[in-house]
Amino acid sequence: MSHLITTDLVLLDADLGTDRESVIRALTNLVAEQGRATNAESLFDDAWAREQLTDTGVPGGIAIPHCRSEAVTEPTLVMARLKPAVDFGATDAAADLIFLIAAPAGADQEHLTVLSALARSLVNPEFVDSLRAAETREDIVALVEQATAPEEKAAPAAGAGSAAGAGAAGAASTAKHAAPAATAASGSDGAARPVLIAVTACPTGIAHTYMAADSLAAAAERAGVELHVETQGSSGATPLDPAVIAAASAVIFAVDVDVRDKARFAGKALVQSPVKRGIDAPDEMIAEALAAASDPDAARVAGDSAASEATSSTSDEHFGQTVKRALLTGVSYMIPFVAGGGLLIALGFLLGGYLITDTASDIIAQNSLWNLPEGGLAAYLGAAAFKIGAASMGFLVPALAGYIAYAIADRPGIAPGFTAGAVAGLMGAGFLGGIVGGLLAGVAAHWLAQRKTAAWFRGLMPVVVIPLLASIFASGLMVLILGGPIASLTVALNNFLNGLTGASAVVLGLILGAMMGFDLGGPVNKVAYAFAVAGLGAGAIDNQAPWMIMAAVMASGMVAPLAMALASTVLARRLFSPVEKENGKAAWLLGASFISEGAIPFAAADPLRVIPASAIGSAVTGGIIMAAGVTSQAPHGGVFVFFAINPFPMFLLAIVAGTIVTALIVVALKRFVRKSSTVTDANAQVPVAA
């Protein structure tokens, strides 16, 4: 097996910039320079995409950015000891020890096991101290190779189902410095101790999966608890023994992906959090699991061999957070219906004219490609596009409600949620009714899933009982009590939006635009976007206000990345760092595509200048769009869905105006407003963990 790390892949006391993006870019460039990757930019994109999923900083001043990439030709480790340290999202301090793990997309299990062993070693304080004390690159390479070398004489850490042995091929036993964490279940008094089980898994399954397992195992040892962990990582997984599962009083899911074969844990008290929390706060998770084990009202894993659902509740998620997560989930699943349907309807208008709404049904029923209607092929294709798009848009409210319920109750919530959404449409309650119906269905399904039932009856719960009773509850309330008032509220809202003219329409555009430019894909941005998308289905030729709102939101969301591109690549290149200039080149396309996140690197580096400028310029664009009555029937796509935007030249003019305003403000602030000394001093004195 080739060497994973060499002295050429070690950087000591290096200054790689002040943000994680520049550090990762420098390390991926080094991998390519050493001939271990075919394309540095492609490798960076994969590593950066992984970084966006979960922060890779862990307690102790360590960060482990990692990915699997088609660009990597052989498994590689790059180690950098930074000076100054850089924030990678750890809870305690910035990171001064960085390990970039780059694995080929099809890495073999032997390499993945070794990479996982290194990750486990990084939770061992002695190993970390040795890395910080090393004086030469040769010392670093020797330490890493010792940590990842298989120990032929070492017995398996604790058996196939134990704290560390649940990793594939005994991954834990290959890591010398992981041994202390691997003994959580090996004490002679293990039978007398409380028994917990855990599953750890992260998207790539290389680093966080195994570090969380060892951190939880060490915390269990401190708490006097017997813990068995199943690591569902890239180097394989050894399932927990069914007898161990049966003996456990609670299960911990420290995961960022679905748990495989979740039904094995049906009925167990559940504590669930992202995998990184298993590294950052393992003691709290163990304590929560012990508390859940003795709490009859604790969240529990639902399902059986026929249905492997689990309540998606987490012990640290408040009601408001649950509702927010459910609403965003519903909107995210609804968007494909709206996007496809809206674009098809717009295409139908383009080909068949706006009167196609009156004739489409008759054209589809009476004509074909071999019997074209009056107006020819364009009219026929326009009618087909319009009807297909209308059918897709018809799923807007049911999909919204169904996936809101799914976010609350998992699969048992889908059927009652879709039903409640369909009833909301039947009652004329629109997307407001869909939201209410989805929440009702989700809460009902979740409550029913928590009920204790006989083992023989458990299999019927998610398939028959929960869909039936939750549908009766949610849809019954919609029909008998809530549907009428919500429908009246929907009519009032539509009338209000239709009545917006002049100053009132401009004010709404200013507000929505500022929201889109404020946090660039964050919660405020998402609220404005969700409002526009959820109302898009109510748009029509005689009710164009929802289309105007959609146009205002999309145009405003394009301003920030375009403005950062303009400022950094055209107006004032010298005011921006080399990394920002590179980001500015990419931001042209990202902005044109309505990807607001293209401005995030600029906002993260200089929030006090970029965010106010972005909000102001985006507000200008939103106000112009509403004042000019520009409409968009597409919820995404930017300039590439030009045929769904009317009038398109005015749409472009509004974007150009906002872009120029934002860019000029940013340049002016960078030239004439200095960073406060407090911020400057804080950046200059980032502590290097000792």
N, C-alpha and C positions, 0 to 999 in steps of 0.2 A: 504494500500500500504506500503511495507517495506521501511525502511529508505534508501535513496540513499547514504547518507554519515554518517559515525560515527566517533567518536574520533580516533578510530584505523586506519581510512583511512585519517588522517591528519598528515602531517609532517611539522614542523616549523623550519625554519633556518637550513635546511638540506643540506649537501654536497652530491649530487648524481652523481658527475662526472663533466667533462668539455664539454661534447657533448650531443646532444639531444638523441642519441641512448641509452646511458647509463642511462639517466633520465627516458626515456620511459620504458626501461627494468626493472629498479628498481620499478617503479609504477605498472607495470603489475604483477611483482612478488608479490607485496603487495596485489593486488586484489586476487591472487590465495591463498596466505597465509591466507587471511580472509575467505576462503571458498566460494568466489563469482565467481570463475572461475575454471574449471576442469583442465586446462593445461596452465601454465604461458607462455610457449614457443609459443603455438598456439595463445594466446591472443597478445603476443608481435608481432608475425608475422603479424597479422591483423592490429594492431596499426601502425606498422612500414610501412606496405604497404600503408596505408592511408597517412602517413606522406610524402611518396615519391610523392604523387599526387600533393599536395599543402602544402607549409609551413603553420604550424598552429600557428606561432607567430603573434601577432597583436600589434598595437601600444599601448604603455603604460606599457611595461614590462610584458606582459601576453602571455601565450601560452595555447592552448586548444587541445592537441592531443586527438583524439577520433576515435572510430570505432564501428562497429557492428561485433560481433564474435560468432561463434557457441560455443566457449569455455566459454562464460559468462553465468552464471546461474541466475543472477538477476541484474537489472540495478544498476550501481555503479558509484559514483564520488570519485576520489582521489584528494586531494588538497595538494600541496607541496609549501612551501615558501622557495625558494632556497637561499643558500649562499655558493658559489658564483652563480651569475646568469649565464644562459646558452643561447646561441644563438639559437633561433628557427625560424630564417628567417624574423623577423619583420623589418620594415624599419627604426625604430628609435633606438632601444636598445635591449640588451639581456633581456631575460625573467627571472623574479624572482618569479612570481606567475604562477604556473602550475596547470591546472585542467585536469586530465585524465578522459574522459567520456567513459565508457565501457558499451555498450548496448548489450543485447542478439540479436541474428540474427532475432528473431521473437518478439521483444519487443512490448508490447501493446501501443496503442496510448496515454493512460494516462501518462505512464512513459516518452514516447518520448516528450510529451508536456512539462513536467516538466524539462527534460534535456534541451530542447530548451529555456525555460524560463531562466534557469541559464546562458546559453550562451548570451542571450540578456542583462542580468544584467551586464555582464562583460564589456559592452561598457559604463556603467554609472560610471563616475569618483568617485562619493561619495561611491558607493559600493566597488570599488577597493581600495579606501583609507581606508575603514573600514577593509578590509581583511589585509592590510599591518599593520594596527595599532593593530590588535587583539593580545592579550597577551597569550591566551590559546587555546587549541584545541576545547574546549567547545564553546568558542566565535566564532570560525570559523564555527562550525556546526550550531550554532544558526543563524548566518548571512546567510548561504546558505539556510537553511530551510525557513527563512523569505523571501528570494528572490524567492524561488520556490513555496511558498505556494499560492494557489488561493485566490484572494481577492473578496469575495462574494459581497461586496458593491460597488466595482469599476465598473463603466460603461465601455462598450467596448471602446477601445482606440479611434477609429475613424471610426467605421463601417467596414463592411465586406470587402470593397475594399480599405481601407485606408492604410496609411503608415505602421502601425503595425497590423492592424486587418486582413490583408490578410492571415496571418498564420492560419493554421487549428485550429478550435475550439477556436479562439481568443487567440492564444498563447501569444501574446504581453500583453494582459490584465492580465495575470497571473504573470507577472514579475513586481514587485513593482518599481524597479529601472530603468525599461525601459520606464517609463511614459514620461519623457521629450522628448524622441525621437519619441514617438508615437503621437505627436500632430501636426505633420507637416501639416496636411490638415484640422485641426480643427478650425482655426481662423475664425473669423466672416467675414473677408474680403476674404475668400478663393475663391469666385467666380471671384474676380478681379485679382487674381494672375495667372501667367502662370501655366499650368497643364502638369505634366509629369507623366509617369507610369514606373514601373520597375518590373522586375522579378529577383529573386535571387534563386540560387540553387547550391548545392555542392554535391559531390558524395555520402556522407552518409546522408546528410540532417538533421544533428543534431545541429551543431554549426555555421559554417560559413554562412549558408543560412540565419539565423535569425539575426546574428550580422551585416551582410551586409545590411539587410533591415533597421535595426535601425540606422546604421551609415549614410545611404543615407537619411533617413527621417530627422535626425538631421541636415545634410548638407542642405537639402531642406528648412528647417525652417530658417536657417541662411541666405539663399539666397532669402527668400521671395517667395518660389515656393510651389505650391500645388502638393504634390507627393502621388501617390497611388502605393503600392507595393504588388505584389503577391509572397508569399514565397512558393516555391515548395519544401517543406521539407518532412522529414520522418513522421512528425505528421499530414500529410495531407495538403491539399491546398484548399483555397476558391478562385475560379476564379474571376478575376476582372469583374465588371459590364460592359457589352458591351457599355453602355452609357458613362462610364468613359473612356473606351478605345477610343471611338469616339471623345471625347472632348480633348484628350491629343494631344500635338503637337510633342512629341518624346517619345521613349521608351528606357530604359536602360536594357540591359541584363547583369547582373553580375552573370555569371554562369560558371560552369565547366562541365556541362552535357547539353544534349539537352533540349531546352525549350518545355514543353508540349503544344500541340495545338498552335503552333507558328503562324498559319495562321490567328489567331484573330488580329494580329498586322500588317497585310499586309499594305504596303504603309507608315508606320510610319518611321520618321527619326530615325536612329538606332545608339546607342552607345553600344558597346559590349566589355567586358573585363572579365578576370577571377574573380570569386567571391571574392577572397581576395583583389582585388583592390577596391571593394566596401567598404571594411573595412579600408584599408590603405589610400585611396585617394578619399573619397566620394565627397569632395568639387569640385575636378577636374572633376569628372564624371558628376556632376550636371551642371557645367559650360559647359562641352562639349555637353551635351544634349540640353541645351538652345541654344548654337551656331548651332547645327545641325538642330534644329527646324526651324531656319530662313535661312538655307543654302539649296538652291534648288539642289545642287550637292552632298549633304550628302548621305552617305550610307542609304539604306532603306530596310525594311523587305519586301521580295518578296513573292508572292504566294497568294492563296485564299483557299476556303474550300476544293479544290481538291488537293492542293499542298502546303505544309507548309514549304517551303524552306525559308531561310534567307541568305542574303549575309553574308559571314563569315568574312567580313572585320572588323577590329577594328580601332577605331579612332586614336590609337597611334601606328599602325603598318606601318612601312615604306615599300616601294616597294621591297627592298632587302629582308626584313623579310618575306614578302608575298611569294616571289619566293622560299626562303629557306624552308618555311613551306610547300609549295605545293610540292616541290621535295621530301622532306622527307615523306610526306603523300603518294605520289605515290609509293615510294620505299617500304614503310611499307605494303601497300595493295598488292604490286606485290610479296613480298617475299613468301607468301603461295603457289602461283602458281609455283615459282621457286623451293621452297623446295620440294614440293610433286613431281613435274615433274623431278627434278634433281635426287632425290633418286630413283624414278622408272626407269629412264634411267640407272642409275648405277646398279640397281638390274637386269635390262635386260642384261647388259653386263656380270654381274656375272654369270647369269644362261645360257645365250645363246652365250657368247663369243662376241668379238668385231665385227665379221662379221655379227652380227644380224642386223646391220643397212641396209645391202643389202637385207636381206631375210625376215625381219619382216612383211612387207606388204603382201607378198605372203603366208606366214605361217598363218597369221590371216584370210586371205580370203579363203584359201583352206583346212584348217585343223580345228580340234576341239579336245575336250578332248577324244572323242571316235574315233578320226582319227588322231593320233599323227604324226607329221612330222619326218623326219630323224633327229635323235638327241633326240627323245623321249620327255618326259614330261618337262624336263628342257628347251629344245629349244622352246617348245610351250609357257610355262610360261614366258620365257625370251622375246619372241616376243611380248606377250601381255603387259608385263610391259614396254617394250621399247616404244610401240605405244601409250599407255596411257600417259606415261611420256612425250613423244614428243607432244601430244595434249595439255597437261597442259603447257608445255613450250611455246607453240604457243600463249598463252595468255599473255606472258611476256610484250611485247611492248604495245598491246592494254590496258592491265590493268594499266601499268605505266602511259600511256597518259590519260586514263579515270579518274584515281584518282588524277592525278595532276589537271585536269580540275575541278574535284569535290571539291578539296581543295580551289580552287579560287571562284567557282560559285555555290557550293552546288549541289543539284541533277540535276538542268538543265544542268550542265556541263558534266554529265557522258556520255550521248549518243554521243554528238559531240566529246568528248575526246576519247572514245573507237573507234569511226570511224576514227579519225585522226591517232590513233595508228595503226589501221589495214592498213590504207593507207601507213603509214611509212614503215610497214613491206612489203607491196606490192612493194614499190619503192626501197626496199633494204637499207633503211636509218637506220635500226636498232634502238638501244635504244636512240641514239642521236636524231633521227627523232621523236621517241616517246616523248622525253622531249619537243622538239620544238612544236610538234603537240598538246600536252597536254596543254602547256602554251597558245598557240594561241586559242585553243578551250575554255579554261577557261576564258581568257580575253574577248573573244567575247560573251560568254554566260553571263558573269557578266555584261558587258556593256548593253546587251539587257535587262537583268533583271531590270536594273535601269530606263528603259524608262517608262514614264508615259503613260498609255493607258486607254481607256474607261473601265468602270467597267464590261460591258458585254463581253469585249474582254480579260480581265485579265486572265480568266481561261484557255484560249488557249495558253497563253505565255509559261509557263513551259513545257507543254505537247507537243505542236506542233511547235509553232513559234521559240522558242529559239533553240531546237534541230535541226530544219531544217536550219535556217540561220547560226547558229554557225558551223554546219557541212559543209555547203557550203563554208564558209569563211576559216576555218582551213584546211579542206581536200583539198579544191580548191587550196589554196596556196601551200600545199605540192605537189600536182600533177603538177601544172603549173610552179612553180618557185623554191621552196625550196627542193623538194625531191631529184633531181639529185645532186646538190652540197653536200647535207648532206650525200647521199649515197657514193659519192666519198670520203668525209671525213671519213666515217665509214670504207671504204675499206682501206684507208691509215692508219687509226688507227690500224685495224686488222693486216695489213702487218707489221706495226711497232712493235706490240706486238709479232707477230710470229717471227720477226727477232731478238728479244732480246735473246742474249746468253752471256755467260761468265760474264764479269764485268758489262755490262749494265743491265742484268737481276738481278744481285745481288744488284745493286744500287736501282733499283725499289723496290726490296724486303725490303731493309733497310729503304727506305722512308715510304712504306706502313706499315711496322712493327712499326716504331717509331710513326706514326700517330695513330695506334691502341692502343699503350701503353700510349699515352700522356694524354688523358682526360677520358679514361675508360667509354665509352658510351656517351661521350659528343659530341659536334659538329665536332671536328677534327676526332674523332673515327668514327662517322657516315658518314663523307665524304668518308673515305677510304672504309668502308664497303659498302656504296651505289655504289661506283665505281666498286667494285668487283661483287656485285650481279647483277647490271645492265648489265654487260658484260658477265655474265655466260651463257646466252642463245646462245651466238655466239660460244661457245666451241664445239669442235668436235674432232674426232680421228686425223684428219690432221690439227687441229687448237687448240692445247692444252694450249695456253698461257692464255686464260681466266680462265681455270681450275687451272693453276698454281697460278694465282693472287688470286683466291678464297682460295686456300690452304694456301698461305702466310698470307692472312688477318685473316683467322680463327685461324691458329696456333698462330699467334702473339697476337690475342685477348685473348688467353687462358693463356698467360704467367703470366700476373700481378697477378691474383688471386691465381694461383698455387705457384708463388714465395712468396706471402705474407703468404700463408699457410705453406710453407716450412720454412720460416724464423721464424714465430711466434710459430709454434708447434714442430719444430725439432731443428733448428740450434741455436736459441738464444731466448729461451722462456723468460728469465728474462728481456730482453729489451722491452718487450711488456706488455701492461696492461692486466688485466684479461678479460676485454671485447674484446680486440683485439685477445687474445688467443681463445676465443669462436668463434669469427668471422673467425679465421684461420681454425678452424675445418670445418666450413661450406664452406670455400673457396676452399677446395679440390674438392668437388663435383661441385661447381659452375664453377671453372676453367676447369675441365674435360668436362663440358657441353657447353663450350664457352659462359659463362656469365661473361663478363669483369667487370660488376658492383660489383662482389664479392670483388674487391680490393678497392672499393670506401671508406669504413670506414677507411681503413689504410691511403689512400691518403688525406682524409679530416682531419685526426688527425695530419698528418705530411707531408704536400704536398712537402716541399722543399727537402725532402729525397726520398720519395716514387716515385714521378712523374719522376724525371730524371732516377732513377734506372729502373723503368718500361719501359720508352721509349728506353733505351739502350738495355735491355734484349729482348724486343719485336723486336727491329730492328735486333738483332742477329738472332732470329728465322726466321724473314722474309727473310733475306739474305740467310740463309741456305736452306730454302724451294725453293727459286728461283734457287739457284745454283745447287741443286740436281734434279730439275725438278719434284718435287712432285705435284700431281694434286688432286683436290677435286671437285667432281660434286655436292656436297651438300653445301648449303649456311649456314648451321647451324647444331648444334648437337655435335660438338667436337668429342671425341673418340667414341661416340656411333653410329656414321655413318661410322665406319671403312671400310665397304664394298664399300663406295663411294670414298675412298682415296687410292691413289696408288703412290709410295709404302708406305704402312702404317707404317712399322718400321722406315723409314726415317722421316716420319711426327712426330712420337713420339720422335725420337732422336733430332730433331730440337727444339721441345717444351722443352725437358729436358735441352738442352743447354741454351736456353734463360731463363728458370726458375732458373737455378743455377746462371747464371750471375746476374740476378735481385736480387735474394735473397742475394747473397754475397755482392753486392753493398749496399743494404739496411742495412745489418748488419754492414758493415764497416762504413757507414755514421752515424749510430746510436751510434756506439762505439767511433768513433774518431772525429766526427764533431758535436760540440755542437750547440744547437739552439742559435740564436743571442739574445743578452740581450734585444733588443727592443721587439722581439716577446715574450720572457719570461716575461718581465715586463708587456706587454699588456695583456697577459693571466692572470697574477697575479692580475691585477687591473681592471678586468671587473666590471664596475659600477653596483651596485644594485640599481634599480630604487626605488626612495623614494616616 
